[in-house]
Amino acid sequence: MACQRVTVNDGLSSAFPLRQGVPQGSCLGPLLFTVYTSKLFDIVSKHLPNVHCYADDTQLYLAFSPDVQGEDETALNAMCDCIHDLRNWLIEDRLMLNDDKTELVLIGTRQQLQKVNLNDITVGDTVVEAKSVVQNLGSWFDCNLDMSSHISKQCASAFYHLHNICRIRRFLSTDTTKALVHAFVTSRVDYCYSLLYGLPASHLNKVQRVLNAAARLVCRAPRYCRITPLLYELHWLPVRQRISFKILLFVFKAIHGFAPTYLRELVSIKRSGNYNLRSSSDGLLLAMPTYRSRVTLGDRSFQVAAPALWNVLPREIRSITDLGIFKRHLKTYLFREAFY
């Protein structure tokens, strides 16, 4: 049986038994919590095909076609039944589902959403209405998944910190300014970069303006000076190359077994055939077939983006097996692609 003690300043409480739950802040807390809540996946699998969990954040999602009559109602019933069973299990295991913190979002194109008659879902005694924008682990998902809300909030936060750093810039050295910009600005902008793949230039230019302002601040350059020499001097990748870098890093980890299972299942090594050809060892990925003439949300998925970006890399980069060496060579390749 586990025991827990509390320390405040120099005082230490006596040990008391912990018969249920997980000690908050302990080193084994995440692992014990995962073991304690592992039954959740068995319950969800009876109703829904997929569930994602990150610590105590659980996401249930289900895909359906709005063109098929009655499929939205079937999906709603499956979701309600799953939530009902989850609430009963949580009560039995002395856990709590925060009904008022539960959020619902329907994601699709404008044409698809117009065909769906689903505005809310009942969770316990709470009616959860569908929202146009929800927060998901630090990123913001909108119903059309164009990431406009996510980009706007990220850029607003980045410019806020840039303004504060600018007020004390004359007291800082260049290295200190770089450290502050990376800590408060570029680290926020780089978060969830892979979600921005395939977005139009009108969206990505907003993020690029943040990087441009940060580069001018570090280099103490005028507001309207040319930005390309500054990015080159700082060795900063533009936005599109930063997005590619993030996705290709995921691909490398998925191929070599460092990524989670749900990512590894989305990439497949291309096989040339039964013959021992040199091309069979090139490490190319099997691309997803596309038969549509228009771009859809699925074309921005990792399953489509991974082979599209990976297969155009030089063979010598694809053949690297060390993560650190791969990152260095990949950045050099993308840097040359951007500035040469």
Legacy VTK file of the C-alpha trace (Angstrom):
# vtk DataFile Version 3.0
C-alpha trace
ASCII
DATASET POLYDATA
POINTS 340 float
0.000 0.000 0.000
1.296 3.436 -0.935
1.912 6.128 1.676
2.034 9.885 1.363
3.735 12.623 3.389
3.530 16.385 3.011
6.415 18.794 3.562
6.023 22.553 4.074
9.222 24.547 4.598
11.062 22.539 7.269
8.001 20.690 8.553
7.191 17.096 7.591
3.877 15.432 8.297
3.468 11.867 9.464
2.872 9.201 6.855
-0.683 8.157 6.101
-1.902 5.351 3.845
-3.155 6.092 0.344
-5.839 3.536 -0.417
-7.012 5.048 -3.697
-6.001 7.695 -6.184
-2.547 8.896 -7.226
-0.239 11.189 -5.192
-0.088 14.534 -6.994
3.406 15.706 -7.898
5.076 12.317 -7.403
7.612 10.950 -9.883
5.501 7.877 -10.542
2.288 9.920 -10.714
1.854 9.879 -14.518
2.571 6.150 -14.734
0.324 5.274 -11.792
-2.456 7.456 -13.165
-2.215 5.687 -16.529
-2.440 2.285 -14.826
-5.295 3.463 -12.627
-7.346 4.701 -15.584
-6.391 2.007 -18.111
-9.912 0.564 -18.051
-11.092 3.731 -19.780
-9.801 2.444 -23.128
-11.757 -0.810 -22.779
-14.982 1.104 -22.145
-14.470 3.475 -25.076
-13.609 0.629 -27.472
-17.113 -0.799 -26.990
-18.693 2.345 -28.435
-16.139 4.388 -30.396
-13.200 3.504 -32.644
-10.755 6.074 -31.260
-9.776 7.879 -28.070
-6.753 10.017 -27.212
-5.595 10.692 -23.661
-2.954 13.032 -22.313
-2.712 12.788 -18.527
-6.232 13.581 -17.300
-7.336 15.106 -20.622
-9.462 12.600 -22.558
-10.712 13.239 -26.087
-13.449 11.173 -27.700
-13.940 11.596 -31.423
-15.972 9.926 -34.110
-16.107 10.472 -37.880
-19.339 10.286 -39.848
-20.594 11.357 -43.251
-23.229 14.100 -43.282
-24.369 12.915 -46.715
-25.696 9.631 -45.279
-29.133 10.096 -43.750
-29.308 9.298 -40.045
-25.546 8.804 -39.596
-25.203 11.941 -37.473
-27.896 10.633 -35.111
-26.139 7.259 -34.915
-22.854 8.982 -34.056
-24.566 11.084 -31.375
-26.146 8.026 -29.765
-22.814 6.182 -29.748
-21.111 9.161 -28.106
-23.866 9.525 -25.467
-23.752 5.810 -24.614
-19.966 5.965 -24.278
-20.093 8.999 -21.975
-22.815 7.336 -19.868
-20.691 4.216 -19.320
-17.622 6.345 -18.584
-19.477 8.331 -15.917
-20.640 5.152 -14.214
-17.127 3.729 -14.214
-15.659 6.968 -12.860
-18.150 6.987 -9.999
-17.332 3.378 -9.126
-13.571 4.082 -9.119
-13.965 7.339 -7.180
-13.015 9.640 -9.999
-14.938 12.650 -11.227
-15.966 13.789 -14.673
-16.151 17.582 -14.878
-19.389 17.967 -16.812
-19.073 21.745 -17.005
-15.548 21.457 -18.463
-16.635 19.116 -21.245
-16.589 20.711 -24.697
-18.045 19.700 -28.042
-16.884 20.742 -31.493
-17.944 19.588 -34.945
-15.148 19.777 -37.518
-15.757 19.851 -41.245
-16.087 22.098 -44.244
-18.782 24.783 -44.303
-20.778 22.704 -46.777
-20.587 19.607 -44.578
-21.534 21.411 -41.369
-24.628 22.893 -43.008
-25.951 19.351 -43.516
-25.533 18.332 -39.859
-28.351 18.855 -37.378
-26.344 18.400 -34.175
-26.093 21.338 -31.800
-25.489 19.836 -28.339
-24.853 16.703 -26.308
-25.971 15.762 -22.796
-23.251 14.930 -20.249
-24.802 13.977 -16.917
-27.106 16.834 -15.976
-25.302 19.304 -18.238
-26.222 20.135 -21.825
-22.974 20.835 -23.687
-23.527 23.020 -26.740
-21.287 22.770 -29.785
-18.663 25.527 -29.954
-17.008 27.090 -32.948
-13.583 27.159 -31.231
-12.200 24.912 -28.452
-8.808 24.709 -26.776
-6.914 21.466 -27.232
-3.679 21.037 -25.248
-2.498 24.570 -25.837
-3.778 24.876 -29.396
-7.122 26.164 -30.634
-9.301 24.123 -32.979
-12.036 25.841 -34.952
-14.909 24.052 -36.631
-13.405 24.466 -40.122
-9.895 23.542 -38.938
-8.336 26.480 -40.770
-6.391 27.314 -37.561
-7.224 31.006 -37.866
-8.124 31.312 -34.173
-4.984 29.430 -33.149
-2.772 31.690 -35.270
-4.459 34.886 -34.054
-4.079 33.959 -30.385
-0.482 32.823 -30.840
0.494 35.979 -32.693
-1.225 38.227 -30.136
0.647 36.505 -27.288
3.960 36.662 -29.172
3.639 40.385 -29.945
2.751 41.056 -26.308
6.028 39.499 -25.172
7.973 41.173 -27.965
6.642 44.542 -26.811
7.786 43.873 -23.242
11.242 42.752 -24.383
11.509 45.806 -26.630
11.003 48.096 -23.623
14.170 46.749 -21.958
16.163 45.969 -25.123
18.682 48.751 -24.591
19.760 47.113 -21.322
20.241 43.653 -22.861
23.050 42.071 -24.812
22.375 40.288 -28.077
22.757 36.827 -26.524
20.411 37.702 -23.664
17.848 39.062 -26.105
18.080 35.868 -28.149
17.455 33.801 -25.031
14.413 35.873 -24.058
12.987 35.780 -27.582
13.379 32.015 -27.774
11.873 31.542 -24.311
8.840 33.799 -24.721
8.250 34.132 -28.477
9.637 31.510 -30.842
8.920 28.667 -28.430
5.248 29.665 -28.436
5.147 30.139 -32.188
6.833 26.777 -32.823
4.284 24.950 -30.663
2.042 22.661 -32.766
3.644 23.892 -36.001
2.695 20.649 -37.755
-0.978 21.689 -37.566
-0.259 24.563 -39.946
0.768 22.334 -42.855
-1.089 23.095 -46.062
-2.538 26.418 -44.915
-2.675 29.311 -47.393
-0.049 32.040 -47.411
-2.500 34.550 -45.928
-2.463 32.546 -42.673
1.244 31.718 -42.594
2.263 35.306 -43.327
0.818 36.334 -39.951
3.178 33.944 -38.188
6.066 35.032 -40.391
5.521 38.639 -39.322
6.101 37.557 -35.722
9.441 35.983 -36.647
10.378 39.058 -38.665
9.637 41.355 -35.736
11.621 39.099 -33.396
14.611 39.081 -35.768
14.584 42.896 -36.038
14.397 43.154 -32.257
17.380 40.849 -31.724
19.474 42.582 -34.376
18.251 46.088 -33.411
17.345 46.680 -37.036
14.925 49.318 -38.398
11.291 48.365 -38.759
11.197 48.386 -42.572
14.616 46.920 -43.349
14.961 43.777 -45.470
14.301 40.719 -43.345
16.072 38.031 -45.396
19.635 39.047 -44.384
18.600 39.125 -40.716
17.041 35.643 -40.812
20.132 34.402 -42.620
22.430 35.949 -40.018
20.440 34.440 -37.133
20.148 31.107 -38.978
16.375 31.098 -38.494
14.189 29.092 -40.824
11.133 30.785 -42.355
7.698 29.543 -41.328
7.144 27.043 -44.145
10.518 25.398 -43.541
9.883 25.300 -39.781
6.627 23.451 -40.423
8.410 20.984 -42.694
11.146 20.497 -40.091
8.598 19.622 -37.406
6.728 17.118 -39.589
9.898 15.484 -40.910
11.146 15.083 -37.354
7.937 13.198 -36.525
8.427 11.046 -39.620
11.979 10.155 -38.611
10.839 9.175 -35.128
7.951 7.137 -36.539
10.219 5.226 -38.928
12.791 4.422 -36.245
10.296 3.529 -33.529
10.638 6.639 -31.358
7.120 7.966 -31.992
3.838 6.801 -30.412
2.076 3.836 -31.983
-0.718 5.917 -33.499
1.885 7.876 -35.496
3.952 4.837 -36.492
0.841 3.256 -37.981
0.420 6.207 -40.357
3.715 5.716 -42.222
4.666 2.759 -44.399
8.006 2.090 -46.099
7.598 1.728 -49.838
8.527 -1.684 -51.201
9.716 -1.860 -54.813
9.020 -5.556 -55.213
10.620 -8.934 -54.640
13.777 -7.997 -56.489
16.856 -6.692 -54.681
16.931 -3.310 -56.344
18.865 -0.330 -55.048
15.658 1.722 -54.948
14.138 -0.720 -52.462
16.538 0.520 -49.761
16.026 4.231 -50.396
13.675 4.574 -47.438
10.835 6.091 -49.412
7.366 6.177 -47.897
4.227 4.844 -49.486
2.205 7.873 -50.562
-1.531 8.065 -50.061
-3.423 7.929 -53.397
-5.378 11.061 -54.257
-8.130 11.126 -56.821
-9.755 14.445 -56.011
-9.270 17.618 -57.979
-9.841 19.879 -54.963
-7.994 20.201 -51.666
-9.753 18.785 -48.598
-9.001 18.657 -44.878
-7.566 15.167 -45.325
-4.847 16.485 -47.619
-3.354 18.314 -44.634
-3.202 15.188 -42.473
0.047 13.644 -41.264
-0.624 10.533 -43.345
-0.536 12.633 -46.524
2.092 15.206 -45.497
4.640 12.636 -44.262
5.405 10.937 -47.606
5.022 14.198 -49.533
7.825 15.849 -47.532
9.959 12.796 -46.751
10.265 11.430 -50.295
11.776 14.650 -51.672
14.621 14.624 -49.151
18.051 13.627 -50.466
18.826 9.943 -50.017
21.795 10.672 -47.743
19.507 12.452 -45.270
16.831 9.739 -45.336
19.475 7.108 -44.596
20.630 8.774 -41.335
19.734 6.766 -38.220
20.973 9.078 -35.454
18.403 11.663 -34.321
20.900 14.438 -33.513
22.729 14.074 -36.828
19.429 13.944 -38.707
18.232 17.215 -37.128
21.463 19.020 -38.053
21.462 17.817 -41.652
17.747 18.467 -42.037
18.028 22.058 -40.823
20.969 22.673 -43.142
18.994 21.275 -46.073
15.908 23.377 -45.317
18.051 26.461 -44.686
19.671 26.137 -48.104
16.271 25.549 -49.665
15.012 28.802 -48.143
17.950 31.108 -48.790
19.829 29.777 -51.807
LINES 1 341
340 0 1 2 3 4 5 6 7 8 9 10 11 12 13 14 15 16 17 18 19 20 21 22 23 24 25 26 27 28 29 30 31 32 33 34 35 36 37 38 39 40 41 42 43 44 45 46 47 48 49 50 51 52 53 54 55 56 57 58 59 60 61 62 63 64 65 66 67 68 69 70 71 72 73 74 75 76 77 78 79 80 81 82 83 84 85 86 87 88 89 90 91 92 93 94 95 96 97 98 99 100 101 102 103 104 105 106 107 108 109 110 111 112 113 114 115 116 117 118 119 120 121 122 123 124 125 126 127 128 129 130 131 132 133 134 135 136 137 138 139 140 141 142 143 144 145 146 147 148 149 150 151 152 153 154 155 156 157 158 159 160 161 162 163 164 165 166 167 168 169 170 171 172 173 174 175 176 177 178 179 180 181 182 183 184 185 186 187 188 189 190 191 192 193 194 195 196 197 198 199 200 201 202 203 204 205 206 207 208 209 210 211 212 213 214 215 216 217 218 219 220 221 222 223 224 225 226 227 228 229 230 231 232 233 234 235 236 237 238 239 240 241 242 243 244 245 246 247 248 249 250 251 252 253 254 255 256 257 258 259 260 261 262 263 264 265 266 267 268 269 270 271 272 273 274 275 276 277 278 279 280 281 282 283 284 285 286 287 288 289 290 291 292 293 294 295 296 297 298 299 300 301 302 303 304 305 306 307 308 309 310 311 312 313 314 315 316 317 318 319 320 321 322 323 324 325 326 327 328 329 330 331 332 333 334 335 336 337 338 339
